[in-house]
Amino acid sequence: MAGTFGLNRSLGSAIGAIALVSVLSAGAVLVTINQLHEVTEDRARSTRIIRGLNDFRAAMLNQETGLRGYLITGRESSLEPYRAGRAALEETITRLRGLIGQDAEPARLLADAVTAARAWQTKIGETALHSAADPATRPEATRIESDGSGKEFFDTFRARLTAIEAVEENLRAAQNERLLRAESNASVTLWGGTLLTLLICAGIAVAVNRLIVRPLLEVMTFVGRIGDGDLTGRIAVRSRDEIGRLGTTLNAMVGGLADLARTNRSATANLNAAAAEIRAS
C-alpha cells in the first residue's frame, strides 16, 4: 500500500543504525590501534638508539683500554679489547645510522661523533700502535696516548652522543604523552560505541514493544471478542504499518459480519412473520 511506513523498514533502519555504529566504532578503534602501534614503534626506536649510543661509548672505551694495556704490557693479547672495540664500533655506527635515518639534528650530531671517533682511531690509536711496534719509538707511543689530545676526541664524541641521547629522551617523553592520549581515545571510543549500541538496542526494544507487541495484543483481544460473538467493537488504528492495515482489515471484516448478521436477523423475522400468517390461514 502506497504511503505506508512498514515494520520491515523500521526494523531495517534500526538494524542499519546498529551496523553503522558498529562500523564507525570499529573504524575508530582501528585508527587508535594504529596510533598505538606507531607510538610503540617510535618508543622502541628511541630505546634502540639510546642502546646504540651506549654501545658506541663502550666500543671506544674498549679500544682505549686495549691500547693502554698493550702500551703497558707489550703483549699482543692485550690488544683484543682494542680490536673487538673497533669491530663493535663499525657495527654500532651502521646500526645507529639506520635508526636515525633522515632526522637532521641527530644525524648531524652522529656524524660529528663518528668524525671524532675516527680521528682518535687514526691519530691516537693507529699512530700509537705503529710507534709501539718499534722499541726505539715506544716512548713516543706512550706520549701520544697520554698527552691529552685523545681526551679531546673522547670529550667531543661523548658530548655529541649525550646531545643525541637528550633528543631521544625528549622524544620518548612526547611519545609517552601520545601513548596515554591514544590509550584514552581507545577507551573512550570503545566504551562510547558500546554505550551507543546499547542505547540503540534499548530504543529498538521500546519501539518493538510499542509498534508490535502491544498492537498485536490488542488485535488478539479484539479477535477473541469476535470469536465470542461480539461484533459491535472496533479496534483503534494508530499506525499505517502492517499491523495498522491488519486492524483496518479486521474492522472492515467485522463491519461486514455485523451487516450480514443484521440481514440474517431481518430475514429470520420475515420468515417468522410469513410462517405465522400461514398458520393463521
C-alpha positions in Angstrom: 0.0 0.0 0.0 1.4 3.4 -1.0 2.3 5.9 1.7 2.7 3.3 4.5 5.7 3.0 6.7 6.3 -0.7 7.1 7.7 -2.6 10.1 10.3 -4.1 7.9 11.6 -0.6 7.1 11.5 0.4 10.7 13.4 -2.7 11.9 15.7 -2.4 8.9 16.6 1.2 9.8 17.2 0.2 13.4 19.5 -2.7 12.4 21.2 -0.4 9.9 21.9 2.1 12.7 23.4 -0.6 14.8 25.6 -1.7 11.9 26.6 1.9 11.2 27.6 2.5 14.8 29.5 -0.8 14.9 31.4 0.0 11.7 32.2 3.5 12.9 33.3 2.2 16.3 35.4 -0.5 14.7 37.0 2.1 12.4 37.8 4.5 15.3 39.3 1.6 17.3 41.4 0.6 14.3 42.7 4.2 13.9 43.5 4.3 17.6 45.3 0.9 17.4 47.3 2.2 14.5 48.3 5.2 16.6 49.2 3.0 19.5 51.3 0.9 17.1 53.1 3.9 15.7 53.8 5.3 19.2 55.1 1.9 20.3 57.3 1.6 17.3 58.7 5.2 17.9 59.4 4.4 21.5 61.2 1.2 20.6 63.2 3.1 18.0 64.3 5.7 20.6 65.2 2.9 23.0 67.3 1.2 20.4 69.1 4.4 19.6 69.9 5.0 23.2 71.3 1.5 23.5 73.3 2.1 20.4 74.8 5.2 21.9 75.8 3.2 25.0 77.4 0.6 22.7 79.3 3.4 20.9 80.7 4.6 24.2 81.6 1.0 25.2 83.3 0.3 21.9 85.5 3.4 22.2 86.3 2.7 25.8 87.3 -0.9 24.9 89.7 0.5 22.3 91.2 2.9 24.7 91.6 0.2 27.4 93.1 -2.3 24.9 95.6 0.4 23.7 96.7 1.3 27.2 97.0 -2.4 28.1 99.2 -3.0 25.1 101.4 0.0 25.8 101.9 -1.1 29.4 102.4 -4.8 28.9 103.6 -5.0 25.3 101.7 -8.3 24.9 99.7 -8.8 21.7 96.9 -10.4 23.7 96.3 -7.0 25.4 95.0 -5.7 22.0 92.0 -8.0 22.0 89.7 -5.3 23.6 91.0 -2.8 21.1 90.3 -5.0 18.0 86.9 -6.1 19.4 86.1 -2.4 20.1 86.9 -1.4 16.5 84.7 -4.1 15.1 81.8 -3.3 17.5 82.1 0.4 16.7 81.7 -0.2 13.0 78.6 -2.3 13.6 77.2 0.2 16.0 77.7 3.2 13.7 75.9 1.3 10.9 73.0 0.4 13.2 72.7 4.0 14.5 72.7 5.5 11.0 69.9 3.2 10.0 67.9 4.0 13.2 68.4 7.8 13.0 67.8 7.9 9.2 66.9 11.4 7.9 66.5 13.2 11.3 68.6 16.2 10.7 69.8 17.2 14.1 70.6 13.6 15.4 72.2 12.7 12.1 74.5 15.8 12.3 75.5 15.0 15.9 76.2 11.4 15.0 78.3 12.5 12.1 80.4 14.7 14.4 80.7 11.9 16.9 81.9 9.4 14.2 84.4 12.0 12.9 85.8 12.4 16.4 86.0 8.7 17.0 87.7 8.1 13.6 90.1 10.9 14.4 91.0 9.2 17.7 91.5 5.9 15.9 93.7 7.4 13.3 95.7 10.0 15.2 95.9 8.2 18.6 95.2 4.5 18.3 96.9 3.6 15.0 99.7 6.0 15.5 100.5 4.8 19.0 100.3 1.1 17.9 102.7 1.8 15.0 105.1 3.6 17.3 104.8 0.9 20.0 105.8 -1.8 17.5 109.4 -0.5 17.5 111.1 -0.5 20.9 113.0 2.6 19.9 109.8 4.6 19.4 107.8 3.0 22.2 108.2 6.0 24.5 106.7 8.2 21.7 103.7 5.9 21.6 103.2 6.3 25.3 103.4 10.0 24.9 100.9 10.1 22.1 98.4 8.1 24.2 98.8 10.2 27.3 99.3 13.8 26.1 95.7 14.7 26.4 94.7 15.0 22.7 93.0 11.7 22.9 90.8 13.0 25.7 89.7 15.9 23.5 88.4 13.4 20.9 86.7 11.4 23.6 85.1 14.6 25.0 83.9 15.6 21.6 82.1 12.3 20.7 80.8 11.9 24.2 79.2 15.4 24.1 77.6 14.6 20.7 76.3 11.3 21.9 74.9 12.9 25.1 73.1 15.5 22.9 71.6 12.7 20.7 70.5 11.0 23.9 68.8 14.2 25.2 66.9 14.5 21.9 65.7 10.9 22.1 64.7 11.3 25.8 62.6 14.3 24.9 61.1 12.3 22.0 60.3 9.5 24.4 58.6 11.9 26.8 56.4 13.2 24.0 55.8 9.6 22.9 54.6 8.7 26.4 52.1 11.5 26.2 50.9 10.4 22.8 50.6 6.9 24.1 48.5 8.0 27.1 46.3 10.0 24.7 45.9 7.1 22.3 45.0 4.7 25.1 42.5 7.3 26.4 41.0 7.7 22.9 40.8 3.9 22.5 39.0 3.6 25.9 36.5 6.4 25.1 35.9 5.1 21.6 35.3 1.5 22.8 33.0 2.5 25.7 31.2 5.2 23.7 30.5 2.8 20.8 29.3 0.1 23.3 27.1 2.6 25.2 25.6 4.0 21.9 24.9 0.4 20.7 23.2 -0.4 24.0 21.1 2.8 23.7 20.1 1.9 20.2 19.2 -1.6 21.3 17.1 -0.2 24.2 15.4 2.1 21.7 14.6 -0.9 19.4 13.2 -2.8 22.4 10.9 0.1 23.3 9.9 0.5 19.7 9.2 -3.2 19.2 7.0 -3.2 22.3 5.1 -0.1 21.2 4.8 -0.8 17.5 4.5 -4.6 17.5 3.9 -6.3 20.9 1.1 -4.0 22.3 -0.7 -3.6 18.9 -0.6 -7.4 18.5 -2.1 -7.9 22.0 -4.9 -5.5 21.1 -5.5 -7.4 17.9 -5.6 -10.7 19.7 -8.0 -9.4 22.3 -10.2 -8.0 19.5 -10.2 -11.2 17.6 -11.1 -13.0 20.9 -14.2 -10.8 21.3 -15.2 -11.5 17.7 -14.9 -15.2 18.4 -17.2 -14.7 21.4 -19.8 -13.2 19.0 -19.3 -9.5 19.9 -19.5 -7.7 16.5 -20.1 -4.2 18.0 -16.5 -3.3 18.8 -13.8 -1.8 16.6 -10.0 -1.8 17.0 -8.2 1.5 17.2 -5.9 2.0 14.2 -2.9 4.1 15.3 -0.4 3.5 12.5 -0.1 2.9 8.8 2.2 -0.1 9.0 1.3 -3.8 8.6 -0.4 -4.0 12.0 -2.4 -0.8 11.2 -3.5 -2.3 7.9 -4.4 -5.5 9.7 -6.6 -3.5 12.2 -8.3 -1.7 9.3 -9.0 -5.0 7.5 -10.4 -6.6 10.7 -12.6 -3.6 11.3 -13.9 -3.9 7.7 -14.5 -7.7 8.2 -16.3 -7.1 11.5 -18.5 -4.4 9.8 -19.3 -6.9 7.0 -20.1 -9.6 9.6 -22.3 -7.2 11.5 -24.2 -6.3 8.3 -24.6 -10.0 7.5 -25.9 -10.7 10.9 -28.5 -7.8 10.6 -29.5 -9.1 7.3 -29.9 -12.6 8.7 -31.9 -11.3 11.6 -34.2 -9.4 9.2 -34.7 -12.4 7.0 -35.4 -14.6 10.0 -38.0 -12.1 11.2 -39.7 -12.1 7.8 -39.8 -15.8 7.7 -41.3 -16.0 11.2 -44.0 -13.4 10.1 -44.8 -15.4 7.0 -45.0 -18.6 9.0 -47.4 -17.0 11.4 -49.6 -15.9 8.6 -49.6 -19.3 7.1 -50.6 -20.9 10.5 -53.4 -18.3 10.8 -54.7 -19.1 7.3 
